[in-house]
Structure formats: structure tokens, C-alpha cells
């Protein structure tokens, strides 16, 4: 059930939208200024002024609250006299915070967007390359940061794809550069033979375990995208759009020089190799996810199937 409530100056209205079996969606509107005053009816209503108060009665993470309501609530909260007793936080941020991997799991935005793009985006031309409307992206990102339910069917494939890139780009420590695998390690990659072995044995060794696990799942999805002719996104194309989201340093020129893919010794080239040679690069991570004795014919599919299981848990 989706419920939306609003208060208008000079008139109180309650609007409830709920699905019914006989029609897709029905709106019931009660005009509080004209409805007959019923003691029993009003005894069942609890009036709240802020979302903080609403959160004490119902879990905000399970209802869809429009962005405009949050913006109005922020203004109300700012002008209100706050209680001396500090209330518990209603949510935990998901974006722009240190990566914390749940045991045998993934952060919520990662697992949900991975699964959505996997099931809905493999026929979308230019997936991960196209930019969605900024308002839709902001609304979905803010909803995750509030711990709110996010309807990715409503957001769409491109919003989901960019959310996944955004999650990695906003990590306090990047995958490559300052705080991550140094550019010097990447620059030392061979120009021809031995590049796959170098990425597996040297580059990944300079990336911490949680980031390696995250990369394993992300690159599994990118591998699936690259193998779909309908997306028109090759491993090279994916590396071009993904590399800038994985690197950051104090030298903007060095960052730009690390983005190209192809035969260079760059982050872009590393990402391309991770996608093109996924099973050879992520041997340890695949064994960790599927088990050391796993003999899956479709390794990429099995890795992504575990994401579905995470979302069902």
C-alpha cells in the first residue's frame, strides 16, 4: 500500500491511495473540514507534525515518502524547537561512507542495483553510458540514504546503473589512487604478455579484501553486459565509463591520464582486463563466493544468482 498525506493551509485533507482487486489504483479523499465529526473515527487518528514523529509509529523504510515531503519536513524540523532528549537516527547513510560488507553479503544499494540491471538492463542499449534525469537520480539516492524503500521499477535501468557507479565513486577511499591501489602499481603493468596475470597477482593484491569482493560482483555484471549484443557496450566501452568512478588522487592530470582503456598501463586498461578475463582475474574471489570446489558452467550467472539470494533474504 502506498499512502500519501498532506496538510494544506485553511483546509485539512487526508489522501490515501491503495491498490484494490477490482481496479489498479483507487484514491479515497476525506475532507476533514466537511466530514461529520465522529468520536470513534477521530479516536483512531494520530496526528504527527514531522517524519521523526511518524517514524515512532511506522517504519519509514517500508513506505514510499515523496522527495517533496522530505524537503518540507526539513523546513519544519529546522524551525521547530527541538527536544532536549536526542532521538535515535532514523536511517544510516549508504553513499559516501566507508565500505562495510555484510557477512556473505553486499551493501543494499549495490545488491539491489546489480540485480535490477542484470534482469532488466541486458537489452538496454548504452547501459552505464547514458545519464538519467538528475531529479530521478537524486530522489533514488536520497531514498537509499534515508533507509527508505526504493522502487527501481519506477526509477528505471539508467538510474539503477548510475546509482551503482555513484556508490563506488563516492567511497571515501577510491579503488585506485589515493588510499587505494597506487598509480605506480598500475603503470608497472606489462604492455603485452602477462597482463592478465599481473592484474590478478599484483593489482588485486594491492586492493583490500572488501573492495576485491565488491569488484568481483560488479565485474560479473559488466561481463554479462559486455556479452549482450543488444547493449552495444563492449568491455572497452565499459572500462571507459567505469574507470573515472574507480580512481581519485590529488593530481587531476594524473587522474585523467589513468582513464583510457586499451593497451596502455592505465586503470581503464585494468578494468577492461577484469571484464574480458573475469574468471581468470577473480579466481580467489569466485571461489570465496561459490565455494572452492564449485564447477559452475556459467560462473558469471552463478555469481549474479547469489545476489538474487541476498535480496530474497
VMD Tcl script that draws the C-alpha trace (Angstrom):
set ca {
  {0.00 0.00 0.00}
  {1.21 3.46 -0.86}
  {-0.10 6.27 1.29}
  {0.44 9.97 0.86}
  {-0.61 12.59 3.37}
  {-0.63 16.36 3.13}
  {-1.83 19.37 5.07}
  {-2.98 22.48 3.26}
  {-3.37 25.91 4.82}
  {-7.03 26.64 5.63}
  {-8.14 23.08 4.92}
  {-7.13 19.67 6.21}
  {-7.18 16.82 3.75}
  {-6.25 13.19 4.02}
  {-5.49 11.35 0.79}
  {-4.96 7.59 0.73}
  {-4.03 5.60 -2.34}
  {-4.28 1.85 -2.13}
  {-4.49 -0.97 -4.70}
  {-7.73 -2.93 -4.99}
  {-8.54 -6.18 -6.70}
  {-11.19 -4.63 -8.91}
  {-9.05 -1.74 -10.22}
  {-5.33 -0.90 -10.41}
  {-5.40 2.09 -8.05}
  {-8.15 3.91 -6.20}
  {-7.91 7.27 -4.48}
  {-10.00 7.94 -1.42}
  {-10.11 11.54 -0.23}
  {-11.51 12.64 3.09}
  {-12.17 16.34 3.53}
  {-11.53 16.88 7.22}
  {-13.37 20.21 7.09}
  {-16.70 18.75 5.99}
  {-16.71 15.16 7.22}
  {-19.09 14.54 10.11}
  {-17.27 14.69 13.43}
  {-17.22 11.12 14.70}
  {-15.65 10.48 18.07}
  {-14.79 6.89 17.14}
  {-13.27 7.97 13.82}
  {-11.04 10.65 15.30}
  {-10.02 8.39 18.18}
  {-8.29 6.19 15.60}
  {-6.24 9.03 14.10}
  {-2.82 10.03 15.39}
  {-1.67 13.41 14.10}
  {2.06 13.90 13.63}
  {3.93 17.04 12.65}
  {7.23 15.58 11.46}
  {8.64 12.43 9.89}
  {10.59 11.84 13.09}
  {7.30 11.51 14.93}
  {5.86 9.33 12.16}
  {8.90 7.08 12.44}
  {7.97 6.24 16.01}
  {4.71 4.69 14.78}
  {5.58 3.09 11.43}
  {8.87 2.00 9.81}
  {9.78 4.70 7.28}
  {11.89 2.20 5.35}
  {8.74 0.34 4.31}
  {6.75 3.24 2.89}
  {7.37 5.46 -0.11}
  {7.69 9.07 1.00}
  {7.97 11.61 -1.86}
  {11.05 13.83 -2.04}
  {8.87 16.95 -1.61}
  {7.65 15.65 1.74}
  {11.22 15.24 2.97}
  {12.09 18.75 1.85}
  {9.03 20.18 3.63}
  {9.84 18.15 6.74}
  {13.38 19.54 6.77}
  {11.97 23.07 6.85}
  {9.54 22.18 9.63}
  {12.25 20.50 11.70}
  {14.60 23.45 11.21}
  {12.07 25.92 12.54}
  {10.82 23.74 15.38}
  {12.09 23.81 18.94}
  {13.95 20.54 19.29}
  {13.53 18.32 22.32}
  {16.38 18.11 24.80}
  {16.40 14.33 24.59}
  {18.17 13.29 21.40}
  {16.10 10.95 19.27}
  {17.70 7.90 17.61}
  {18.67 8.28 13.96}
  {16.00 7.18 11.52}
  {18.44 5.89 8.92}
  {22.04 5.17 8.09}
  {23.68 6.69 5.03}
  {24.58 4.32 2.24}
  {26.52 6.62 -0.11}
  {29.76 8.44 0.67}
  {30.63 6.33 3.70}
  {33.34 3.74 4.32}
  {32.61 0.39 2.69}
  {31.18 -2.12 5.15}
  {30.45 -5.51 3.63}
  {27.81 -7.53 5.50}
  {28.87 -11.16 6.13}
  {28.33 -13.04 2.87}
  {26.50 -10.01 1.53}
  {26.71 -6.64 -0.19}
  {25.56 -3.10 0.72}
  {21.88 -2.66 -0.07}
  {22.24 -0.20 -3.00}
  {24.84 -2.47 -4.61}
  {22.91 -5.71 -4.41}
  {19.61 -4.15 -5.46}
  {21.00 -2.23 -8.45}
  {23.17 -5.18 -9.51}
  {20.13 -7.45 -9.62}
  {17.93 -4.88 -11.32}
  {20.39 -4.14 -14.13}
  {21.12 -7.84 -14.54}
  {17.43 -8.70 -15.02}
  {16.27 -5.57 -16.83}
  {19.28 -3.90 -18.44}
  {20.92 -6.51 -20.63}
  {18.75 -5.40 -23.55}
  {19.23 -1.69 -22.91}
  {21.48 -0.03 -25.45}
  {24.15 2.13 -23.84}
  {23.53 0.90 -20.28}
  {26.05 2.54 -17.90}
  {26.79 5.16 -20.55}
  {23.54 7.10 -20.58}
  {22.77 9.65 -17.88}
  {19.28 9.61 -16.32}
  {17.34 12.73 -15.24}
  {19.17 14.30 -12.30}
  {15.97 14.65 -10.28}
  {15.19 10.94 -10.53}
  {18.76 10.00 -9.63}
  {18.79 12.34 -6.65}
  {15.44 11.06 -5.38}
  {16.59 7.43 -5.51}
  {19.97 8.17 -3.92}
  {18.39 10.22 -1.13}
  {15.88 7.46 -0.51}
  {18.68 4.93 -0.02}
  {20.46 7.32 2.34}
  {17.27 7.60 4.39}
  {16.83 3.85 4.56}
  {13.64 4.16 2.53}
  {12.21 1.61 0.13}
  {13.34 2.35 -3.44}
  {11.15 1.27 -6.35}
  {13.74 0.59 -9.05}
  {10.95 -0.35 -11.47}
  {9.82 3.25 -11.20}
  {13.38 4.61 -11.33}
  {14.38 2.58 -14.39}
  {17.51 0.89 -15.72}
  {19.61 4.00 -16.29}
  {19.00 5.33 -12.78}
  {19.91 1.93 -11.34}
  {23.08 1.72 -13.43}
  {24.25 5.19 -12.46}
  {23.45 4.56 -8.79}
  {25.87 1.64 -8.87}
  {28.60 3.81 -10.39}
  {27.82 6.57 -7.93}
  {28.17 4.23 -4.96}
  {31.72 3.35 -5.97}
  {32.67 6.89 -6.97}
  {31.60 8.29 -3.59}
  {33.54 5.79 -1.48}
  {35.84 7.83 0.83}
  {38.81 5.75 -0.35}
  {38.86 5.09 -4.10}
  {39.72 1.71 -5.59}
  {42.73 3.27 -7.34}
  {44.79 6.31 -6.40}
  {45.00 7.99 -3.01}
  {44.06 5.42 -0.41}
  {43.70 2.60 -2.93}
  {45.94 0.70 -5.33}
  {48.59 3.24 -6.29}
  {49.01 4.51 -9.82}
  {52.64 3.31 -9.76}
  {51.42 -0.28 -9.46}
  {49.13 0.22 -12.45}
  {51.84 1.93 -14.52}
  {54.12 -1.08 -13.99}
  {51.69 -3.39 -15.80}
  {53.30 -5.07 -18.84}
  {52.38 -3.63 -22.23}
  {51.74 -7.01 -23.86}
  {52.23 -10.51 -22.43}
  {51.38 -11.27 -18.82}
  {48.82 -8.51 -18.33}
  {46.07 -10.80 -17.01}
  {48.45 -12.45 -14.53}
  {49.70 -9.05 -13.43}
  {46.18 -7.78 -12.71}
  {45.34 -10.93 -10.73}
  {48.60 -11.35 -8.83}
  {49.77 -7.77 -8.37}
  {46.97 -5.25 -8.88}
  {44.37 -7.14 -6.85}
  {46.95 -7.80 -4.14}
  {47.14 -4.03 -3.65}
  {43.37 -3.75 -3.18}
  {41.86 -4.67 0.19}
  {39.65 -7.72 0.57}
  {36.32 -5.92 0.84}
  {37.00 -3.88 -2.30}
  {38.08 -7.03 -4.17}
  {34.81 -8.71 -3.25}
  {32.86 -5.66 -4.40}
  {34.78 -5.57 -7.69}
  {34.10 -9.26 -8.24}
  {30.33 -8.75 -8.20}
  {30.45 -5.52 -10.20}
  {32.70 -7.00 -12.89}
  {30.49 -10.09 -13.10}
  {27.63 -7.78 -14.08}
  {29.85 -5.85 -16.51}
  {30.89 -9.15 -18.07}
  {27.23 -10.05 -18.61}
  {26.58 -6.61 -20.12}
  {29.58 -6.94 -22.44}
  {28.34 -10.33 -23.69}
  {24.94 -8.91 -24.65}
  {24.97 -7.68 -28.23}
  {21.90 -5.54 -27.55}
  {23.67 -3.25 -25.07}
  {26.40 -2.36 -27.58}
  {28.71 -1.99 -24.59}
  {31.95 -3.88 -25.07}
  {34.50 -4.42 -22.31}
  {36.42 -1.47 -23.74}
  {33.35 0.79 -23.68}
  {32.51 -0.27 -20.13}
  {36.07 0.39 -18.99}
  {35.91 3.91 -20.43}
  {32.76 4.79 -18.48}
  {33.71 2.94 -15.29}
  {37.37 3.87 -14.79}
  {36.70 7.51 -13.77}
  {34.43 6.23 -10.99}
  {37.13 3.99 -9.53}
  {40.05 6.41 -9.30}
  {40.90 9.60 -7.47}
  {44.07 11.36 -6.34}
  {45.38 14.81 -5.55}
  {46.60 15.18 -9.15}
  {43.73 15.79 -11.61}
  {46.06 15.43 -14.59}
  {47.23 12.02 -13.40}
  {43.58 11.01 -12.88}
  {42.73 11.91 -16.47}
  {45.76 10.04 -17.80}
  {44.68 6.90 -15.90}
  {41.25 6.73 -17.58}
  {41.95 5.44 -21.12}
  {41.48 1.74 -21.83}
  {43.16 -0.45 -24.43}
  {46.83 -1.45 -24.43}
  {48.10 1.28 -22.10}
  {49.10 0.69 -18.48}
  {46.15 2.54 -17.00}
  {43.21 1.99 -14.67}
  {40.95 1.89 -17.72}
  {43.01 -0.96 -19.14}
  {42.89 -2.80 -15.80}
  {39.09 -2.55 -15.72}
  {38.91 -3.79 -19.30}
  {41.02 -6.83 -18.39}
  {38.85 -7.51 -15.32}
  {35.77 -7.63 -17.55}
  {37.28 -9.52 -20.52}
  {39.06 -12.11 -18.35}
  {36.73 -12.17 -15.36}
  {37.14 -15.83 -14.43}
  {40.95 -15.71 -14.73}
  {41.32 -12.50 -12.73}
  {38.91 -13.16 -9.86}
  {39.76 -16.83 -9.21}
  {40.05 -16.42 -5.42}
  {37.01 -14.21 -5.10}
  {34.90 -16.58 -7.20}
  {35.99 -19.50 -5.02}
  {35.07 -17.48 -1.93}
  {31.56 -16.80 -3.23}
  {30.75 -20.14 -4.90}
  {32.99 -22.42 -2.84}
  {36.46 -23.77 -3.63}
  {35.10 -26.90 -5.33}
  {32.44 -25.14 -7.38}
  {32.38 -26.24 -11.02}
  {29.77 -23.89 -12.46}
  {29.49 -23.81 -16.23}
  {28.19 -20.26 -16.10}
  {30.35 -18.63 -13.44}
  {29.07 -15.12 -14.15}
  {25.47 -16.30 -13.91}
  {26.11 -18.16 -10.66}
  {27.83 -15.15 -9.11}
  {24.87 -12.94 -10.01}
  {22.42 -15.59 -8.78}
  {23.93 -15.20 -5.30}
  {22.94 -11.52 -5.46}
  {19.32 -12.59 -6.03}
  {19.55 -14.79 -2.95}
  {20.89 -11.86 -0.90}
  {17.91 -9.73 -1.94}
  {15.48 -12.50 -1.00}
  {16.98 -12.98 2.46}
}
mol new
graphics top color blue
foreach p $ca { graphics top sphere $p radius 0.5 }
foreach p [lrange $ca 0 end-1] q [lrange $ca 1 end] { graphics top cylinder $p $q radius 0.2 }
display resetview
